[in-house]
C-alpha cells in the first residue's frame, strides 16, 4: 500500500533537507576544530587546556558520536525518501526505521560516554591528584536514547503489523 500526497512530500523534503544539513555539520566539525582549537574547550574539563598529541586524541574522541550521527543522518535521508515516494507501507520502511534507531541509539550512547573519554584524555598528562573524571549527561542525551528506542519499537511493531496483514490477505 502506497501513501502519497503533498503534505507527505513536503515533510519528506524537510526531513531530507535537515538530514543533509546535519551531515554537513558533522563533516565540518573536524575541520573547524582542527583549525580552531578553542572549539574543543567546551568539551574539556573546566580549566584544562590540551596541546599536541592530546589535543588530537581529544578531537578524535569527539568524532565518535559524530560519525554515528552521520550514519543516522544517511539513514534518515533514506527513510524520508521512502516517505516521499509513497512507500510508507513497504518492507523497506520497518527496516529503515530499525536501522535509524540503531544508529541513533549508538550515537546517543556515544554522546554519554564521549565526554568522560575526552576528560580522561585531556588530563592524562596531569600531575597526580590533578586528573579529572568528567561525567556529563542531561536531558538531551536521555531524550536521544528514548527517541531511538521508540524508533526501534515502531519499526518492530510495523514489521509485525505488516506480517499480520500479509497473513490476513492470504486467508482471503
C-alpha positions as a Markdown table, in Angstrom:
| # | Residue | x | y | z |
|---|---|---|---|---|
| 1 | Unk | 0.0 | 0.0 | 0.0 |
| 2 | Unk | 1.4 | 3.4 | -1.0 |
| 3 | Unk | 0.8 | 6.6 | 0.8 |
| 4 | Unk | 1.2 | 9.8 | -1.2 |
| 5 | Unk | 0.2 | 13.4 | -1.1 |
| 6 | Unk | 1.5 | 16.9 | -0.9 |
| 7 | Unk | 1.9 | 17.1 | 2.9 |
| 8 | Unk | 3.9 | 13.9 | 3.0 |
| 9 | Unk | 6.1 | 15.1 | 0.1 |
| 10 | Unk | 6.8 | 18.4 | 1.9 |
| 11 | Unk | 7.5 | 16.5 | 5.1 |
| 12 | Unk | 9.9 | 14.3 | 3.1 |
| 13 | Unk | 11.7 | 17.3 | 1.6 |
| 14 | Unk | 12.0 | 18.9 | 5.0 |
| 15 | Unk | 13.3 | 15.7 | 6.6 |
| 16 | Unk | 15.8 | 15.1 | 3.8 |
| 17 | Unk | 17.0 | 18.7 | 3.9 |
| 18 | Unk | 17.6 | 18.6 | 7.7 |
| 19 | Unk | 19.4 | 15.3 | 7.3 |
| 20 | Unk | 21.8 | 16.9 | 4.8 |
| 21 | Unk | 22.4 | 19.9 | 7.0 |
| 22 | Unk | 23.1 | 17.6 | 9.9 |
| 23 | Unk | 25.5 | 15.5 | 7.9 |
| 24 | Unk | 27.3 | 18.7 | 6.6 |
| 25 | Unk | 27.7 | 20.0 | 10.2 |
| 26 | Unk | 29.3 | 16.7 | 11.3 |
| 27 | Unk | 31.7 | 16.7 | 8.3 |
| 28 | Unk | 32.6 | 20.3 | 9.0 |
| 29 | Unk | 33.4 | 19.7 | 12.8 |
| 30 | Unk | 36.8 | 18.1 | 12.5 |
| 31 | Unk | 38.0 | 20.8 | 10.0 |
| 32 | Unk | 36.7 | 23.6 | 12.2 |
| 33 | Unk | 38.1 | 22.1 | 15.4 |
| 34 | Unk | 41.4 | 21.3 | 13.8 |
| 35 | Unk | 41.8 | 24.9 | 12.6 |
| 36 | Unk | 40.5 | 26.5 | 15.8 |
| 37 | Unk | 41.5 | 24.6 | 19.0 |
| 38 | Unk | 39.2 | 26.9 | 21.1 |
| 39 | Unk | 36.2 | 24.9 | 19.7 |
| 40 | Unk | 37.4 | 22.0 | 21.8 |
| 41 | Unk | 37.2 | 24.0 | 25.1 |
| 42 | Unk | 33.6 | 23.3 | 25.9 |
| 43 | Unk | 34.3 | 19.6 | 25.6 |
| 44 | Unk | 37.1 | 19.7 | 28.2 |
| 45 | Unk | 37.0 | 19.6 | 31.9 |
| 46 | Unk | 36.9 | 23.1 | 33.5 |
| 47 | Unk | 40.3 | 24.9 | 33.5 |
| 48 | Unk | 42.0 | 22.2 | 31.3 |
| 49 | Unk | 43.7 | 23.0 | 28.1 |
| 50 | Unk | 45.2 | 20.4 | 25.8 |
| 51 | Unk | 48.1 | 20.6 | 23.4 |
| 52 | Unk | 49.9 | 18.4 | 20.9 |
| 53 | Unk | 49.0 | 14.8 | 20.7 |
| 54 | Unk | 46.4 | 15.0 | 23.5 |
| 55 | Unk | 44.6 | 17.7 | 21.6 |
| 56 | Unk | 44.4 | 15.4 | 18.5 |
| 57 | Unk | 43.3 | 12.5 | 20.7 |
| 58 | Unk | 40.6 | 14.6 | 22.3 |
| 59 | Unk | 39.5 | 15.7 | 18.8 |
| 60 | Unk | 39.5 | 12.1 | 17.6 |
| 61 | Unk | 37.3 | 11.0 | 20.6 |
| 62 | Unk | 34.9 | 13.9 | 19.9 |
| 63 | Unk | 34.4 | 12.4 | 16.4 |
| 64 | Unk | 32.9 | 9.1 | 17.6 |
| 65 | Unk | 29.3 | 10.4 | 18.3 |
| 66 | Unk | 29.5 | 12.5 | 15.1 |
| 67 | Unk | 30.4 | 9.5 | 12.9 |
| 68 | Unk | 27.5 | 7.6 | 14.4 |
| 69 | Unk | 25.2 | 10.6 | 13.9 |
| 70 | Unk | 26.4 | 10.8 | 10.3 |
| 71 | Unk | 25.2 | 7.2 | 9.9 |
| 72 | Unk | 21.8 | 8.2 | 11.4 |
| 73 | Unk | 21.6 | 11.2 | 9.0 |
| 74 | Unk | 22.2 | 9.0 | 6.0 |
| 75 | Unk | 19.5 | 6.6 | 7.2 |
| 76 | Unk | 17.1 | 9.4 | 7.9 |
| 77 | Unk | 17.7 | 10.7 | 4.4 |
| 78 | Unk | 16.8 | 7.2 | 3.0 |
| 79 | Unk | 13.7 | 6.9 | 5.3 |
| 80 | Unk | 12.3 | 10.3 | 4.3 |
| 81 | Unk | 13.0 | 9.3 | 0.6 |
| 82 | Unk | 10.7 | 6.3 | 1.2 |
| 83 | Unk | 8.0 | 8.5 | 2.6 |
| 84 | Unk | 8.4 | 11.0 | -0.3 |
| 85 | Unk | 7.9 | 8.2 | -2.8 |
| 86 | Unk | 4.8 | 7.0 | -1.0 |
| 87 | Unk | 6.5 | 3.7 | 0.2 |
| 88 | Unk | 5.4 | 4.0 | 3.8 |
| 89 | Unk | 3.9 | 0.5 | 4.0 |
| 90 | Unk | 6.6 | -1.4 | 2.2 |
| 91 | Unk | 9.1 | -3.9 | 3.7 |
| 92 | Unk | 11.8 | -1.3 | 3.4 |
| 93 | Unk | 10.1 | 1.1 | 5.9 |
| 94 | Unk | 10.4 | -1.0 | 9.1 |
| 95 | Unk | 14.0 | -2.0 | 8.2 |
| 96 | Unk | 14.9 | 1.7 | 7.7 |
| 97 | Unk | 13.2 | 2.7 | 11.0 |
| 98 | Unk | 15.1 | 0.0 | 12.8 |
| 99 | Unk | 18.5 | 0.9 | 11.2 |
| 100 | Unk | 17.8 | 4.6 | 12.0 |
| 101 | Unk | 17.0 | 3.6 | 15.6 |
| 102 | Unk | 20.3 | 1.6 | 16.0 |
| 103 | Unk | 22.4 | 4.5 | 14.5 |
| 104 | Unk | 20.6 | 7.0 | 16.8 |
| 105 | Unk | 20.9 | 4.7 | 19.8 |
| 106 | Unk | 24.7 | 4.2 | 19.2 |
| 107 | Unk | 25.1 | 8.0 | 18.7 |
| 108 | Unk | 23.2 | 8.8 | 21.9 |
| 109 | Unk | 25.2 | 6.3 | 23.9 |
| 110 | Unk | 28.4 | 7.6 | 22.5 |
| 111 | Unk | 27.3 | 11.1 | 23.4 |
| 112 | Unk | 27.0 | 10.0 | 27.0 |
| 113 | Unk | 30.4 | 8.2 | 27.1 |
| 114 | Unk | 32.5 | 10.6 | 25.0 |
| 115 | Unk | 32.7 | 13.5 | 27.5 |
| 116 | Unk | 34.2 | 11.1 | 30.0 |
| 117 | Unk | 36.7 | 9.8 | 27.5 |
| 118 | Unk | 37.7 | 13.3 | 26.4 |
| 119 | Unk | 38.1 | 14.3 | 30.1 |
| 120 | Unk | 40.4 | 11.3 | 30.7 |
| 121 | Unk | 42.4 | 12.1 | 27.6 |
| 122 | Unk | 42.7 | 15.8 | 28.5 |
| 123 | Unk | 44.0 | 15.1 | 32.0 |
| 124 | Unk | 46.2 | 12.1 | 31.1 |
| 125 | Unk | 49.4 | 14.2 | 31.4 |
| 126 | Unk | 48.2 | 16.0 | 34.6 |
| 127 | Unk | 50.1 | 15.6 | 37.8 |
| 128 | Unk | 49.0 | 13.0 | 40.4 |
| 129 | Unk | 45.8 | 14.4 | 42.0 |
| 130 | Unk | 45.1 | 16.7 | 39.1 |
| 131 | Unk | 43.5 | 14.2 | 36.8 |
| 132 | Unk | 39.7 | 14.6 | 36.4 |
| 133 | Unk | 36.9 | 12.2 | 35.8 |
| 134 | Unk | 34.1 | 14.0 | 33.9 |
| 135 | Unk | 30.7 | 12.5 | 33.7 |
| 136 | Unk | 28.2 | 14.7 | 31.9 |
| 137 | Unk | 24.8 | 13.9 | 30.6 |
| 138 | Unk | 21.5 | 15.7 | 30.7 |
| 139 | Unk | 18.0 | 15.8 | 29.2 |
| 140 | Unk | 19.3 | 15.9 | 25.6 |
| 141 | Unk | 21.1 | 12.6 | 26.0 |
| 142 | Unk | 18.2 | 11.0 | 27.7 |
| 143 | Unk | 15.8 | 12.3 | 25.0 |
| 144 | Unk | 18.1 | 10.9 | 22.3 |
| 145 | Unk | 18.1 | 7.4 | 23.9 |
| 146 | Unk | 14.3 | 7.4 | 24.4 |
| 147 | Unk | 13.6 | 8.6 | 20.8 |
| 148 | Unk | 16.0 | 5.9 | 19.5 |
| 149 | Unk | 14.3 | 3.2 | 21.5 |
| 150 | Unk | 10.9 | 4.5 | 20.3 |
| 151 | Unk | 12.0 | 4.3 | 16.7 |
| 152 | Unk | 13.2 | 0.8 | 17.2 |
| 153 | Unk | 9.9 | -0.2 | 18.8 |
| 154 | Unk | 7.9 | 1.5 | 16.0 |
| 155 | Unk | 9.9 | -0.4 | 13.4 |
| 156 | Unk | 9.4 | -3.7 | 15.1 |
| 157 | Unk | 5.6 | -3.1 | 15.6 |
| 158 | Unk | 5.3 | -2.0 | 11.9 |
| 159 | Unk | 7.1 | -5.2 | 10.8 |
| 160 | Unk | 4.7 | -7.3 | 12.8 |
| 161 | Unk | 1.7 | -5.4 | 11.6 |
| 162 | Unk | 2.8 | -5.9 | 8.0 |
| 163 | Unk | 3.3 | -9.7 | 8.7 |
| 164 | Unk | -0.2 | -10.0 | 10.2 |
| 165 | Unk | -1.7 | -8.0 | 7.3 |
| 166 | Unk | 0.1 | -10.4 | 4.8 |
| 167 | Unk | -1.3 | -13.4 | 6.7 |
| 168 | Unk | -4.8 | -12.0 | 6.6 |
| 169 | Unk | -4.6 | -11.4 | 2.8 |
| 170 | Unk | -3.5 | -15.0 | 2.3 |
| 171 | Unk | -6.7 | -16.2 | 4.1 |
| 172 | Unk | -9.0 | -14.3 | 1.7 |
